[in-house]
């Protein structure tokens, strides 16, 4: 599995932190030079401001679009290269269990497709398997934060195809699995967390639009729709999981049947 760390060339302190952490565990990685705001539109298919406002209550910042474009570019690289990626942002802090977690994730990524390696919402996840000290969860309600995740080439291709137009921040796009149709999994305990460098965000100021009753109503309807679609997606997946468990002696043997189209 290739490890890709998204980082601006100018982020000297963050890059130094990442380099020191990987040197300490003698593990190779690559920096992906983050796309700058002035170049972002060359790497996406478009920006739908009305949808972004509907999803977030505000328009996107230039830096948010650039962040999205950077992740999108890596999905395309992963899809074309045929090898799973572990994608990290440069404010990541590697846990002592990183190498073991990386091995576990490498074993399951081609089957499960998309696996978060930073903290999931444990109250809204279902344990589907265990490998050594790690539990594998299906996220019934995926959290925000695109700090660290692994993805297979097949899933990367579908995310790139379905997410070419920016309608929300990248972490919210990944969170809404009922829209991009890829179930989200996680390993716990997480082996990547936010470092103290995360306190200095590069996203910039985000300003909500002024009071607008029609927008408030449309957002309320959208949130209700999302809730219904998430519930239906979860019911479909968990139903397939129960069926697979009845048909197979172990969950790992059944996981190929658990992909939700």
N, C-alpha and C positions, 0 to 999 in steps of 0.2 A: 504494500500500500504506500503510495507516495504522499508525503506530508507537505502541504502547501500552506504557507503563512502569508496572509494578505497584509501588506504594510506599505505605507508611503515611503518613498526613498528618503524623504526628509525626516522621518520619524527615528532619529538617531538613538534616543534613549530606549524606545520600544524594541528596536532591532537588536541593540546590544543585550537587552534582557533575554530576548528569544535565543540569540546565539549562545549566551552563557548557559542557559537552561539545557539546550540540546547538546552542547559540548560536555556538560556534566554527566549526561547519560549516554554519551558516545553514540548518538543517533543522528542520521542525516535528515535534512529537510531542505526545502527550497523556499526562498522568498518570492512571492508574486507581487510585483510592483503595482500597488493599488492605482486604479484609474483616477486621474485628476478630474475635478468638476468640468474644466473647460473641454475635456475630451469625452465626457461620459455619453453624450448623445450619439457618438460614433459607434458605441458598443451595445446600444439597446435598440429595440425596434420602434420604440416610441414612449412617450410619457402622456398618460391620460390624467390630466389635472382634475377633472370633474370626479372621476372614480377615486382618485387619491383623497380628495376632500370628503367624499362620501364615506370612505373607509376610515379616515383619520381625523376628520373635522378641521383639516387645514391642508394647505398645499405642501409639496415636498421642498426641502432645501436642496441646493445644488449638491451638497456633500452627500445627502441621502441617496440621490440618484447615482452619484459616482460610486458609492458603497455597493448599491444594488448591481451596477454594471460590473464591478470587480468580481462579485460572486457569480454572476451570470457568465462572465468570461471563463471562470474556472470550471463551471458546469460543462461548458462547451469543450474545454480542453480534456476533461475527464471522459466525456462521451466519445471524443475522437481518438483518445489514446488507448482505450480499452482496459484501463487499470483503475481500481478504486482509489479515491482520494480521501485523505483526512484533511479537512479545511479548518484552519485556525485563524483567528484574528490576532493581531500583534499585542493585544493587552491580555493575552492568555498567561496563566500560571500553571505549570505542569505539576501534577500531584506526584508523590513518591511512587504511586502505583501505575504511572503512565505506561511503562513498557509492558506490563502484564495486561493492562486495559487495551493497549494497542493490539496485542496478540489476540485477545478475545474478539475485539471488533473486526480484525482481519478475517477471523474464522466465520463470522456471521454476515458480513456486509453483502456478499453477492446474493445471499438468500433473502435477507431482509430489505436491502436496498438503501435505506436511509436511517442512520443511527446517530442520535445525539450523544456526545461524550461529556457535555456539561450538565449541570443539575436539571433534572426534569421535575415536574410537579408530581410528587409521589402520591398525593391524595387523589389524583385523577389519572392514575396509570395502573395497568394490570400486568403483574409478573407472568411471563409466559415461559421462562426457562432460567436455568442457572448454569454458569460455567465457572468452576472454581469459586473464588470469593465474589464474583460478579453476578448480579441479577440482570436479566434482560426484560425490559418493560415495553408493552405497547402503550403509547401515550393517547389516552382518550381525550385529553385536552392538552395539546402541546404548549409549552411555555414560549415566551419571546426570547430574544438573544440568539444571535448567530455566531456565538463565540467559538464553538467547536462542534463539528459534525463530520461523519463519514458518509460517503455515498458511492454507489456502484455506477459503472458507466451507463447501464440501461436507465436507471433512475435519473442520472445527470442529464441524459438526452431528453427525457420527458419533461424535466423541470425547465430546461432551456427552451423547449418548444412551447410550453404552456406559460412561461413567465417572461417572455421577451418584451412585453409592454409593462412599464412600471405603473402600477396602480396602488401601491402601498410600499412601505419599507420592506427590505428583503427579509427581515426576521418575521414580519407579520405574514408575508407571502408563504414562507416555510411553515409557519404555525398553522395556516389554514389548509390542512390536508384534504378537507372535503372539497376544496376548490381545485388544487393541483392533482388530487387523486392518488397521492402516494402516502401510504400509512407511515407514521413516524414512530420510531422505536428509540430506546435509550438504554444505556448501561449504567448501573449503579453498583458501588459508589462511583460518582463521576470522577474522572481522572484529569479533568481540565476545569479550572475556575478562573474568575476574573482576578487579575493582579491589581495592585494599587495604582498602576498606571491608567487604569480605566477611569479614574476620577477626573482625568483630563480628556474630555471627549472632543473628537474632531468633527462631530456632526453639525455643530453650529446651532444658532437660535432657531427654535420652532415656534411659530406664532399661530394660534388658532384664529379662525375667522370670527368676525363679530356675531352678535346674536342674530339668529335666523330661524324662525319657527319652522319654515318648510324644510330647511336642512336638518333640523333636530328631528322632525318627523320621519324624513327619509332615512336618517341614520338609525332611528329606532326600528324601522321596518327591516333594514339591512341586518342589524344585530339579531333580530328575531329569526330572519331567514337563515343566518349563519348557525344559530343555535339548533334549529330544526335539521339542517343539513349535516351538522356535526353529529347529532344524535343518531340520525339514520346511518351515517357512515360507520359509526362505532357499533351499532347494532348488527350491521352486515358483517363487519370484521369479527366481532366476538361470536357471532353465530357460526361463522366458518371455523373459528378456533375450537368451539365446542364440538362441532362435527368432526374435525380433524383429530381431536383428542380421543374421541370415541373410536375412531377408525385405526389409530396408530398407537403403538405402545409408548412412544416418547414424543415430546413436542418437536425436537429437532428434525425427526424424520418427517414431520407433517408440515413444516414451515413453508415448503414450496407451494402448498395448497392455500396458504394464508394471504397471498398477495391479493389486494383488492383492485380490480381493473378500473 
